[in-house]
Amino acid sequence: MIEPFDLIDLSVPLEHQSASEPVPGSIHYVKHEDEGLKQMQNFFGITPEDLVWSQGQGLAIAILPKHPSG
């Protein structure tokens, strides 16, 4: 038996508040140089100088909140 799961269609690029969607979703973008760097500093206690390989930049992610109807 297959358990229920969420399927995300990646055949069309995701967009924040896309006009083509019947119920537009939202995407919160965490950028390298801003919120991502602050998060890494808070979580790991590091400085931008510690991030040699990323040239002082933090992580970057896209957060897609689950839709209330799903």
N, CA and C atoms as a LAMMPS dump frame, in Angstrom:
ITEM: TIMESTEP
0
ITEM: NUMBER OF ATOMS
210
ITEM: BOX BOUNDS ff ff ff
-5.0000000000000000e+02 5.0000000000000000e+02
-5.0000000000000000e+02 5.0000000000000000e+02
-5.0000000000000000e+02 5.0000000000000000e+02
ITEM: ATOMS id mol type element x y z
1 1 1 N 0.845 -1.177 0
2 1 2 C 0 0 0
3 1 3 C 0.891 1.241 0
4 2 1 N 0.553 2.201 -0.829
5 2 2 C 1.318 3.44 -0.904
6 2 3 C 0.683 4.463 0.027
7 3 1 N 1.513 5.056 0.867
8 3 2 C 1.011 6.071 1.787
9 3 3 C 0.83 7.401 1.061
10 4 1 N -0.071 8.25 1.542
11 4 2 C -0.275 9.559 0.913
12 4 3 C 1.002 10.392 0.911
13 5 1 N 1.189 11.158 -0.139
14 5 2 C 2.366 12.016 -0.242
15 5 3 C 2.019 13.25 -1.048
16 6 1 N 2.842 14.282 -0.931
17 6 2 C 2.678 15.508 -1.708
18 6 3 C 3.529 15.413 -2.955
19 7 1 N 2.95 15.731 -4.088
20 7 2 C 3.661 15.715 -5.351
21 7 3 C 3.829 17.149 -5.834
22 8 1 N 5.056 17.544 -6.125
23 8 2 C 5.335 18.877 -6.643
24 8 3 C 5.727 18.729 -8.104
25 9 1 N 4.956 19.362 -8.984
26 9 2 C 5.204 19.308 -10.417
27 9 3 C 6.316 20.289 -10.76
28 10 1 N 7.484 19.781 -11.109
29 10 2 C 8.624 20.631 -11.437
30 10 3 C 8.78 20.837 -12.946
31 11 1 N 7.768 20.458 -13.717
32 11 2 C 7.854 20.656 -15.16
33 11 3 C 7.667 22.127 -15.534
34 12 1 N 7.103 22.899 -14.618
35 12 2 C 6.943 24.335 -14.803
36 12 3 C 7.679 25.01 -13.648
37 13 1 N 8.527 25.998 -13.934
38 13 2 C 9.257 26.655 -12.842
39 13 3 C 8.315 27.28 -11.811
40 14 1 N 8.696 27.179 -10.565
41 14 2 C 7.919 27.783 -9.493
42 14 3 C 8.151 29.289 -9.482
43 15 1 N 7.1 30.048 -9.231
44 15 2 C 7.199 31.501 -9.152
45 15 3 C 6.405 31.989 -7.954
46 16 1 N 6.91 33.021 -7.305
47 16 2 C 6.214 33.634 -6.182
48 16 3 C 4.984 34.364 -6.703
49 17 1 N 3.812 34.035 -6.15
50 17 2 C 2.541 34.673 -6.509
51 17 3 C 2.283 34.64 -8.025
52 18 1 N 2.502 33.5 -8.644
53 18 2 C 2.333 33.337 -10.09
54 18 3 C 0.896 33.619 -10.523
55 19 1 N 0.738 34.478 -11.523
56 19 2 C -0.591 34.831 -12.026
57 19 3 C -1.246 33.669 -12.764
58 20 1 N -0.452 32.697 -13.229
59 20 2 C -1.011 31.58 -13.987
60 20 3 C -1.584 30.483 -13.1
61 21 1 N -1.373 30.571 -11.808
62 21 2 C -1.88 29.553 -10.885
63 21 3 C -3.263 29.937 -10.367
64 22 1 N -4.179 28.984 -10.273
65 22 2 C -5.504 29.308 -9.733
66 22 3 C -5.437 29.775 -8.282
67 23 1 N -4.545 29.186 -7.516
68 23 2 C -4.314 29.609 -6.132
69 23 3 C -2.804 29.821 -6.002
70 24 1 N -2.351 31.067 -6.245
71 24 2 C -0.905 31.319 -6.237
72 24 3 C -0.265 31.023 -4.88
73 25 1 N 0.849 30.353 -4.931
74 25 2 C 1.594 30.059 -3.724
75 25 3 C 2.586 31.17 -3.433
76 26 1 N 3.264 31.023 -2.33
77 26 2 C 4.285 32.006 -1.991
78 26 3 C 5.615 31.281 -1.798
79 27 1 N 6.673 31.96 -2.126
80 27 2 C 8.015 31.421 -1.949
81 27 3 C 8.809 32.465 -1.178
82 28 1 N 9.426 32.04 -0.099
83 28 2 C 10.296 32.934 0.659
84 28 3 C 11.736 32.581 0.293
85 29 1 N 12.425 33.524 -0.345
86 29 2 C 13.799 33.296 -0.769
87 29 3 C 14.762 33.807 0.298
88 30 1 N 15.628 32.921 0.775
89 30 2 C 16.687 33.289 1.716
90 30 3 C 17.947 33.469 0.883
91 31 1 N 18.462 34.699 0.845
92 31 2 C 19.613 35.013 -0.001
93 31 3 C 20.933 34.777 0.735
94 32 1 N 21.98 34.475 -0.047
95 32 2 C 23.313 34.2 0.494
96 32 3 C 23.813 35.312 1.415
97 33 1 N 23.742 36.536 0.901
98 33 2 C 24.437 37.639 1.559
99 33 3 C 23.63 38.288 2.68
100 34 1 N 22.38 37.935 2.83
101 34 2 C 21.544 38.624 3.814
102 34 3 C 21.098 37.654 4.906
103 35 1 N 19.887 37.158 4.774
104 35 2 C 19.307 36.293 5.793
105 35 3 C 20.074 34.978 5.949
106 36 1 N 20.585 34.444 4.845
107 36 2 C 21.343 33.193 4.913
108 36 3 C 22.604 33.334 5.74
109 37 1 N 23.303 34.443 5.566
110 37 2 C 24.509 34.701 6.357
111 37 3 C 24.149 34.883 7.826
112 38 1 N 23.087 35.617 8.114
113 38 2 C 22.662 35.835 9.502
114 38 3 C 22.276 34.525 10.174
115 39 1 N 21.592 33.647 9.432
116 39 2 C 21.211 32.35 9.998
117 39 3 C 22.438 31.528 10.345
118 40 1 N 23.419 31.5 9.462
119 40 2 C 24.634 30.729 9.739
120 40 3 C 25.393 31.309 10.93
121 41 1 N 25.4 32.628 11.045
122 41 2 C 26.062 33.26 12.184
123 41 3 C 25.355 32.881 13.488
124 42 1 N 24.023 32.886 13.478
125 42 2 C 23.269 32.526 14.682
126 42 3 C 23.399 31.048 15.023
127 43 1 N 23.302 30.173 14.022
128 43 2 C 23.348 28.73 14.272
129 43 3 C 24.735 28.245 14.671
130 44 1 N 25.763 28.747 13.975
131 44 2 C 27.104 28.187 14.132
132 44 3 C 28.105 29.125 14.796
133 45 1 N 27.707 30.39 15.044
134 45 2 C 28.611 31.337 15.692
135 45 3 C 29.823 31.684 14.841
136 46 1 N 29.638 31.8 13.541
137 46 2 C 30.75 32.065 12.636
138 46 3 C 30.728 33.508 12.148
139 47 1 N 31.792 33.916 11.496
140 47 2 C 31.875 35.235 10.875
141 47 3 C 31.992 35.035 9.363
142 48 1 N 31.743 36.081 8.578
143 48 2 C 31.911 35.948 7.122
144 48 3 C 33.333 35.521 6.742
145 49 1 N 34.314 35.917 7.541
146 49 2 C 35.703 35.533 7.262
147 49 3 C 35.918 34.022 7.398
148 50 1 N 35.089 33.355 8.197
149 50 2 C 35.186 31.898 8.358
150 50 3 C 34.713 31.154 7.103
151 51 1 N 33.913 31.813 6.296
152 51 2 C 33.327 31.181 5.111
153 51 3 C 34.23 31.397 3.903
154 52 1 N 35.341 30.699 3.894
155 52 2 C 36.367 30.877 2.871
156 52 3 C 35.871 30.412 1.506
157 53 1 N 35.311 29.224 1.433
158 53 2 C 34.934 28.647 0.147
159 53 3 C 33.755 29.365 -0.499
160 54 1 N 32.89 29.976 0.307
161 54 2 C 31.745 30.706 -0.257
162 54 3 C 32.006 32.207 -0.321
163 55 1 N 33.252 32.589 -0.037
164 55 2 C 33.668 33.992 -0.095
165 55 3 C 32.82 34.865 0.821
166 56 1 N 32.561 34.371 2.033
167 56 2 C 31.854 35.139 3.047
168 56 3 C 30.35 35.117 2.941
169 57 1 N 29.817 34.287 2.056
170 57 2 C 28.364 34.253 1.896
171 57 3 C 27.764 33.051 2.61
172 58 1 N 26.55 33.235 3.118
173 58 2 C 25.844 32.174 3.827
174 58 3 C 25.075 31.271 2.884
175 59 1 N 24.16 30.51 3.475
176 59 2 C 23.364 29.577 2.681
177 59 3 C 22.263 30.319 1.939
178 60 1 N 21.712 29.703 0.934
179 60 2 C 20.575 30.243 0.196
180 60 3 C 19.584 29.114 -0.026
181 61 1 N 18.336 29.382 0.318
182 61 2 C 17.294 28.371 0.143
183 61 3 C 16.002 29.049 -0.286
184 62 1 N 15.092 28.263 -0.787
185 62 2 C 13.746 28.737 -1.089
186 62 3 C 12.782 27.947 -0.209
187 63 1 N 11.97 28.656 0.542
188 63 2 C 11.018 28.02 1.459
189 63 3 C 9.632 28.127 0.835
190 64 1 N 8.999 26.973 0.651
191 64 2 C 7.666 26.92 0.066
192 64 3 C 6.704 26.433 1.136
193 65 1 N 5.955 27.351 1.734
194 65 2 C 4.989 26.919 2.768
195 65 3 C 3.918 26.022 2.155
196 66 1 N 3.483 25.045 2.92
197 66 2 C 2.43 24.15 2.434
198 66 3 C 1.135 24.944 2.31
199 67 1 N 0.422 24.704 1.232
200 67 2 C -0.84 25.412 0.995
201 67 3 C -1.877 24.92 1.993
202 68 1 N -2.674 25.844 2.565
203 68 2 C -3.667 25.446 3.579
204 68 3 C -4.688 24.412 3.082
205 69 1 N -4.956 24.377 1.783
206 69 2 C -5.94 23.423 1.274
207 69 3 C -5.354 22.035 1.068
208 70 1 N -3.999 21.934 1.156
209 70 2 C -3.353 20.653 0.877
210 70 3 C -3.079 19.943 2.104
